[in-house]
Amino acid sequence: MTLNGATPSEPINVGQLTIQYLIDGTATGGMGVFELTVPPSSQVPPPHSHTRNEECVYMLEGVLRYSVDGVIRDLTPGEWMFTPRGSVHHFSNPHNRTARALIVLAPDIGAQYFRDVGTIVNAGGPPDRSKLIGVMSRYGLVPAPPQ
């Protein structure tokens, strides 16, 4: 428990991904922190940018492929990468072990974003792209143009 009484939220599943919020900064308008678990070959979000947030990924376990503005790295425990506001970024796990990373967003996008996306992705069948883009847009995320 923290000083303001906040406790970590229940895990949020978005397809095969798991998001465990540790600090939901939407209550204060500040920084948010969550643990992201990415099994091998998981479906992941498309490349996108944030209009309102900066993001930092810090690896805890496994290997996560992460790209920012075309710079691609396979991050291992203890390594990190920063995504400035407006930069196109993407992640994947093409490796044979589950990856876990700590994600810091400033200001926070909030756990509700992932719940909203999970409702669409977990509905069964291919996700409705127009609904996903609608949710992304409400939270200031912009899908990157196809390459």
N, C-alpha and C positions, 0 to 999 in steps of 0.2 A: 504494500500500500504506500502511496505517496503522501506528501503533506496535505495536498488538496483533496484527499480521499479517493482519488482515481485508482482503479485497479486494472490490470490487463483485461482486455475483452476476450470473449470466447473466440476460438479460431474461426476464421472465415474461409470457406472453400469456394474457389472459383475454378471449376473444372478440376484438374489435378493439383493446382496450386493451393497452398495454404498460407494465409496471412494471419499472423498473431500480433495484434496491436499491443504494444507495451506502453506507449504514451500517445493518447489521442489529443493532438494539439488543437483540434477544432474548438474545444471548450475555452481556450485562452487566445486563439488566433496565432498560436506560436508553432514551434517545431513539433513534428510527430515522428514517432519511431515505431517500426514494426519489423518482425522477423518474417522473411519470405522463404518458403520451402518449395523447391522446384525439382520434382522427380525427373529422371532421364526422359528425354523425348516428349516432354509435356507440351500441350498447346499453350502458347504464351500470347500476350497482347501484341498487336501489330506495332511496328515502329511508330512513335508518336513524340510529341513535345508537350510541355506544360506552359501555359501562358501566365500562371500565377505562382509557380513553385520551382524551387531548386531541389535537386535530389542527390543524395550520396549513397552509394552501395558499398558496404564493407563485408567481405566474405568471412563466414564462420566455419564452413565445412564444405567439402567437395570442390567442384570447379564450375563456375558460371561464365558463359560467354556473354560479354557485355559490350555494347558499342555506343559511342557518343559521337555524333556528327561524322560518322564513317570510320572512326578509330575503333578497331575491334581488339579486345583483349580477352584471354581466358584467365579469369581472376581466381586465385587460390586463397586459402585462409590467411588473413592478415593483410590482403591487398584490397584496394578500394579504387573507386572511380567516381568522379563528380560530374553531374549533369547541370549546366547552367540553365536558367529559365530560357525557354525558346529553342533549346538544342534538341535535335532528334536523337532519341535513344531507343534501345531495344535490348532484350536479353533472351537467352535460350540455354538449354542444357543438353547438348549433343553427346554428353559423356555418359559413362556407365554407373555413376553414383549420384545419389540425391545431393543437391546443393542447398545450403542454407546461408542466407545473407541477412544482415541487418540493414534496413533501409531508413534513411533519415530524410524527411521532407520539410522544407521551410518556405512559407508556412505550410502547415499540414493540409492535405487533401481530405483526410478523415476516413474513418472506418466505414462510414455509410456509403462512400463511393464503391468500395469493394463489395459490400452487401448488394448494392444496386446492380453492379455488373454480374455478381454471382447469380442473382435471380434470372438474368437473361441466359448466361452461359450454362447454368445447371438445369434449364428447363427441358433438356432432351433435344436431340437432333442438332443440326448445325445452328449456331447462334444467329439470331436476327441482326444482321449487320446494321440496319438503319436504327434499331433500338439501341445497339451498343454505341453507335456514333452519337445518338441523342444523349445518352448518359455521359459519355466522355465530354461532350460539348458543355453540358451543365456544370461540370467540374473544371472546366478550363483546359481540357486535353484536346489536342489536335492530331488526328491521324496523319502520318506522313504520306505524301503522294506516292503512288506505286512507282517502282523503278524499273 
